[in-house]
């Protein structure tokens, strides 16, 4: 995952080849998740109307295979 000044990293979830990183946008304050699997390009999604707990649920669902890219 490429770190930028765009967000701050809060937590990381990993299982097998999948990684999900919960982030908070520095300007808007929106929570988001950067999801990646193996060497494939990752996807960063923001959830402007949801909480940190929501983003953590998305991250957990991704690494467990419930949520797909």
DRENPA-3360 file (N, C-alpha, C; in nm, 2 decimals, always signed):
BEGIN
1 = XXXXXXXX = +0.08/-0.12/+0.00/+0.00/+0.00/+0.00/+0.09/+0.12/+0.00 ~ +0.06/+0.21/-0.09/+0.13/+0.34/-0.10/+0.08/+0.44/+0.01 ~ +0.17/+0.49/+0.09/+0.13/+0.59/+0.19/+0.14/+0.73/+0.13 ~ +0.04/+0.81/+0.16/+0.04/+0.95/+0.11/-0.01/+1.04/+0.22 ~ -0.01/+1.17/+0.19/-0.06/+1.26/+0.29/-0.21/+1.27/+0.29 ~ -0.27/+1.19/+0.20/-0.42/+1.19/+0.19/-0.49/+1.13/+0.31 ~ -0.43/+1.03/+0.37/-0.50/+0.96/+0.48/-0.40/+0.92/+0.59 ~ -0.46/+0.89/+0.71/-0.39/+0.83/+0.82/-0.43/+0.69/+0.84;
9 = XXXXXXXX = -0.34/+0.59/+0.86/-0.37/+0.45/+0.87/-0.41/+0.43/+1.02 ~ -0.52/+0.35/+1.04/-0.56/+0.32/+1.17/-0.55/+0.18/+1.21 ~ -0.58/+0.08/+1.12/-0.56/-0.06/+1.15/-0.55/-0.14/+1.03 ~ -0.49/-0.26/+1.04/-0.47/-0.35/+0.93/-0.52/-0.49/+0.96 ~ -0.59/-0.54/+0.86/-0.65/-0.68/+0.87/-0.58/-0.76/+0.77 ~ -0.53/-0.89/+0.80/-0.47/-0.97/+0.71/-0.52/-1.12/+0.72 ~ -0.53/-1.18/+0.61/-0.56/-1.33/+0.61/-0.52/-1.38/+0.48 ~ -0.43/-1.48/+0.48/-0.37/-1.54/+0.36/-0.32/-1.43/+0.27;
17 = XXXXXXXX = -0.36/-1.42/+0.15/-0.31/-1.32/+0.05/-0.38/-1.19/+0.06 ~ -0.48/-1.18/+0.14/-0.56/-1.05/+0.15/-0.52/-0.96/+0.26 ~ -0.52/-0.83/+0.23/-0.49/-0.73/+0.33/-0.59/-0.62/+0.31 ~ -0.64/-0.57/+0.42/-0.73/-0.45/+0.43/-0.68/-0.36/+0.53 ~ -0.67/-0.23/+0.49/-0.61/-0.13/+0.58/-0.72/-0.02/+0.60 ~ -0.76/+0.00/+0.73/-0.86/+0.11/+0.76/-0.78/+0.24/+0.77 ~ -0.84/+0.34/+0.70/-0.77/+0.47/+0.69/-0.88/+0.58/+0.72 ~ -0.83/+0.70/+0.75/-0.91/+0.82/+0.77/-0.86/+0.93/+0.69;
25 = XXXXXXXX = -0.94/+0.99/+0.60/-0.90/+1.09/+0.51/-0.86/+1.21/+0.60 ~ -0.75/+1.27/+0.57/-0.70/+1.38/+0.65/-0.78/+1.51/+0.64 ~ -0.84/+1.54/+0.53/-0.91/+1.66/+0.51/-1.06/+1.64/+0.54 ~ -1.13/+1.54/+0.48/-1.27/+1.53/+0.50/-1.31/+1.45/+0.62 ~ -1.22/+1.37/+0.68/-1.24/+1.29/+0.80/-1.32/+1.17/+0.77 ~ -1.34/+1.13/+0.64/-1.41/+1.01/+0.60/-1.32/+0.89/+0.63 ~ -1.39/+0.78/+0.67/-1.32/+0.66/+0.69/-1.32/+0.58/+0.56 ~ -1.22/+0.50/+0.54/-1.21/+0.42/+0.42/-1.13/+0.29/+0.44;
33 = XXXXXXXX = -1.12/+0.21/+0.34/-1.05/+0.08/+0.34/-0.97/+0.07/+0.21 ~ -0.84/+0.04/+0.23/-0.76/+0.00/+0.11/-0.76/-0.15/+0.11 ~ -0.81/-0.22/+0.01/-0.81/-0.36/+0.00/-0.72/-0.41/-0.11 ~ -0.64/-0.51/-0.08/-0.55/-0.57/-0.19/-0.54/-0.72/-0.16 ~ -0.51/-0.79/-0.27/-0.49/-0.93/-0.27/-0.37/-0.97/-0.35 ~ -0.27/-1.03/-0.28/-0.15/-1.07/-0.35/-0.08/-0.95/-0.42 ~ -0.04/-0.97/-0.54/+0.03/-0.87/-0.62/-0.06/-0.79/-0.70 ~ -0.19/-0.81/-0.70/-0.29/-0.74/-0.77/-0.30/-0.60/-0.73;
41 = XXXXXXXX = -0.34/-0.50/-0.81/-0.35/-0.36/-0.77/-0.47/-0.36/-0.67 ~ -0.45/-0.27/-0.57/-0.55/-0.26/-0.46/-0.66/-0.16/-0.50 ~ -0.76/-0.15/-0.41/-0.87/-0.06/-0.43/-0.89/+0.02/-0.30 ~ -0.90/+0.15/-0.31/-0.92/+0.23/-0.19/-1.06/+0.29/-0.20 ~ -1.15/+0.26/-0.10/-1.29/+0.31/-0.10/-1.30/+0.39/+0.03 ~ -1.37/+0.50/+0.01/-1.41/+0.59/+0.13/-1.56/+0.57/+0.15 ~ -1.60/+0.59/+0.28/-1.74/+0.58/+0.32/-1.77/+0.70/+0.40 ~ -1.80/+0.81/+0.33/-1.82/+0.94/+0.40/-1.93/+0.95/+0.50;
49 = XXXXXXXX = -2.03/+0.86/+0.49/-2.14/+0.87/+0.59/-2.14/+0.76/+0.69 ~ -2.02/+0.69/+0.70/-2.01/+0.58/+0.79/-1.90/+0.60/+0.89 ~ -1.90/+0.52/+1.00/-1.81/+0.53/+1.11/-1.68/+0.44/+1.09 ~ -1.59/+0.45/+1.18/-1.47/+0.37/+1.19/-1.51/+0.22/+1.20 ~ -1.61/+0.19/+1.28/-1.66/+0.06/+1.30/-1.71/+0.00/+1.17 ~ -1.78/+0.08/+1.09/-1.83/+0.03/+0.96/-1.71/-0.01/+0.87 ~ -1.61/+0.08/+0.86/-1.49/+0.06/+0.78/-1.42/-0.07/+0.83 ~ -1.41/-0.09/+0.96/-1.35/-0.21/+1.02/-1.42/-0.34/+0.98;
57 = XXXXXXXX = -1.56/-0.33/+0.97/-1.64/-0.44/+0.93/-1.61/-0.47/+0.78 ~ -1.60/-0.37/+0.70/-1.57/-0.39/+0.56/-1.44/-0.46/+0.54 ~ -1.34/-0.41/+0.62/-1.20/-0.47/+0.61/-1.21/-0.62/+0.65 ~ -1.27/-0.65/+0.76/-1.28/-0.78/+0.81/-1.36/-0.87/+0.71 ~ -1.47/-0.82/+0.65/-1.54/-0.90/+0.55/-1.46/-0.93/+0.43 ~ -1.37/-0.83/+0.39/-1.29/-0.85/+0.27/-1.18/-0.97/+0.30 ~ -1.11/-0.96/+0.41/-1.01/-1.06/+0.43/-1.07/-1.20/+0.46 ~ -1.19/-1.20/+0.50/-1.26/-1.33/+0.52/-1.33/-1.39/+0.40;
65 = XXXXX = -1.33/-1.31/+0.29/-1.38/-1.35/+0.16/-1.53/-1.32/+0.14 ~ -1.59/-1.25/+0.24/-1.73/-1.21/+0.22/-1.75/-1.10/+0.12 ~ -1.65/-1.01/+0.13/-1.65/-0.89/+0.03/-1.54/-0.91/-0.07 ~ -1.57/-0.89/-0.20/-1.48/-0.92/-0.30/-1.44/-0.78/-0.37 ~ -1.32/-0.78/-0.43/-1.28/-0.66/-0.51/-1.36/-0.64/-0.63;
% end
